[in-house]
Amino acid sequence: MQDIAALRPSARYAAPPPAVRVSPGFPYIGLPDRYGVTLRHLSRPDEVSQVAHLRDRIDLNLHRTLDPDFDLHESIRDTLSVTVAFETRSEIVGTIRAMPMCHGLTLTERLIADTPHAVRARANDWEMGRLVLDPSFRAGPELLRHCLYLALSFLDENRTVDGLHASCTPMLARLYRRLGFETVASDVPLTGTDKTYTLIHGPFQRVFDALSVGQ
């Protein structure tokens, strides 16, 4: 886990905005008080396992069928990734994972390879995935905006980030477009299945600026 004292102010913003409360303990970074949520970095396998109950809400059976070594590859992805959890009252209510691209391990890279006009992944690009918020705690798009804002703030503090990618449903793509992403390909088929995805992409700065509105 990362000590909060070790975090450096990002070059992209001078200091956390007044609405954000920084918790004195580590490895927590506070979200706005009105939500009472804190962000926690999950760096070890036993920590990532704490969000397994949320990830179970994502249907990954298709991917397990396509990849006999899915669990092994998922463990590698978690090792390479920056995974965070969102907590309230000591209860984890959400999570998201940022996975570095160009390792050939992300679904988005696989889909991009089969889509000639898609934006290609480059060094310092990240796939945003495994996003889950507990339905009992959802408070509309503003909560998602706050969670993504803090997650990307933490990612920017600790890694070099140029571009963000994701593969998602059309409904999520519409939501992400309001947060600085753009759709680069629709109805992209996953080879060997009847499932299709929407590919989205956004330069980090544009997405971060969109998320910063109202923070």
N, C-alpha and C positions, 0 to 999 in steps of 0.2 A: 504494500500500500504506500501511496505517496504522501509524504508529510506536507501539509498545507503551507508550512513555512518555507518550503523549498520552491514554491511556485513563483515564477517571475512575471512581472506585469507584461502583458502582450504588447508587441509593437503596434498592433492594430487598434488598440484602445488604451487610453492612459490609465484607467482604473475602473473597478467595478462600479456601475451606476448606483446612485443612492438607493434604488429600490431593492438592491440585492444585499442580503445579509450573509456575511462570511462567518461560518461557525468556528469557534476557537479550537475545537478538536480536530483530529485528522483521521481519515483523509476526506473530510466533508467540505463541500462548497455549498453555501446556502442559496436556495432559490428565493424568489420574492416572498416576504413574510405572509402575504395574503393567501398563499397556498400552503405555507408551512411545510415545504418540501426541501430536502437536502439531496445533493448529488454525491455519490460515493464511487470511487474508482475501484474496479474489481480486477486485480492484477494476477492473482494466483488461481489455479484450477479450483481449489476449494471455495474461493470467493465467487468465481463465476457460477459454480453450482448453486449458489443461493438464488439465482434467477431462473433456474431450470423450470420451476413451476409456471413462470410466465412464458418462457419459450415454448412450453408444451401447448400453448394456445395457437402456435404457428404450426400448420400442417406440413411437416417435413417428410412424410412417408413417401411421397413421390420421389424426392431426392435420394432417400435411402434406397429405393428400388433401383434408381439409375446408377448409384454409386455404392457398390458392395462395401467399400471402405469409408463410408460416409462418416461414421463416428470418429475414426482416426483422423480424417481430414478436418472434421469440425474441431477436434482438439487442437490441431495445428493452427487453424484459423483463429481460435480463441487465444492461443499463445502469441500470435503475431499482432493481434488486434488491441484496440483500446475499448474496453467494455465498461460501461458505467451503469449504476442503478440509481433510481429515484426513490427516496424514502420519506415516509411521514409517520411520525409517532413510532419510530423503530420498526416500521413495517415497509417492506419493499413493495412499491406499487407500479414500478415501470423499469424499463431497461432499453438500452440501445448499444449497438456495437459498430465501431468504425474499423474496417478491415483495409489494410494497405493493398493497393492493387499492383499488378505486374508480377504477381507470384503464380498466376494461373490457377488460383484457388477459389475465386469468387464466381457466383452465378452470373453477375453482370458481365464479367470478362467473357464468359462462355457465350452469352447472348450477343455481345458486341461483335465477337468473331464471326457470327453468322449474319450480321447486319451491316452491309457495306457502307451505308451513309451515317452510321452511328458515330458519336464522338469517341475516339480511341483513348484508352487509358494511358496516362503518362506517369513518370516517376513523381511521387508526392501526391498522387491522386488516391482517394479513399472511397470505398463503398460503404454507404450507411445502410445498415440492415439490423435484423433481429429487434426491430422496434416494437415494443409492446407496452401498453398502459392498461392497468387493471380496469375493467369496465366499471367497477364500483367506484372508481376514483376519477373517472373522466369528467372534465369540466369544460368541454368544448375546445375549439382550436387554440384558444389563448394559452391553455395549459400546455398543449403540445409545443407551441411557440417558445414558452419559457423553458421547457425541458430541452429542446433542441439548442436554444441559445446557450444554456449552461454547458451542455455536452460539447458543443463546438468550441466554446471558450476554453474548456479544459483540454480538448484535443489540440487546439492551436498553441496552448501553453507548453505542451509536451512533445509535439511532433511538428514536422514541416508539412503544411497542408496547402496545396494549390487548387485542386479541383475535387468536387464531390459527385459521386455517381450513386444510382440506386436502380433496382428493378422492382416494380410494384404493380398494383392493380390500377386501372384507370381512375377509380375514385380517389386513391391516395395520390396519384399523379396530379389531379386537380388541386388537391390541398397543398402539395409541395410547390406548385406553380405560384401560389400566393406567398411562398417563403423564399423566392429567389431562384428556384430551379426552373428549367424548361424541359419540355418533352422533346426528345430527339428521335424516338421511334415508338410506334404503337403496334399492338397486335404482333409482337415478336414471338414466334413459336419456340418452345423448348424442344429441341430435337428428340424424337422418340416418344413424345407425349402429345396430348391435345391441349396442353396448357399454353397460354400466351401471356406476355408481360408488356408493360410500358417501361421504356428506358428513359430516365431523366438524368440531367446533368446540370451543374452550376459551378461557376468559379467561386472559390471560398469567400472572397471578399464580398461578392454580390449577395450570396446567401446570408452571410453574417450580418451585413447591413440591413437586409430585410428583416432578419430576426430581431435586430436591435431596436426596431421601431417600438416605442412604448415601454422599453425596459427601464 
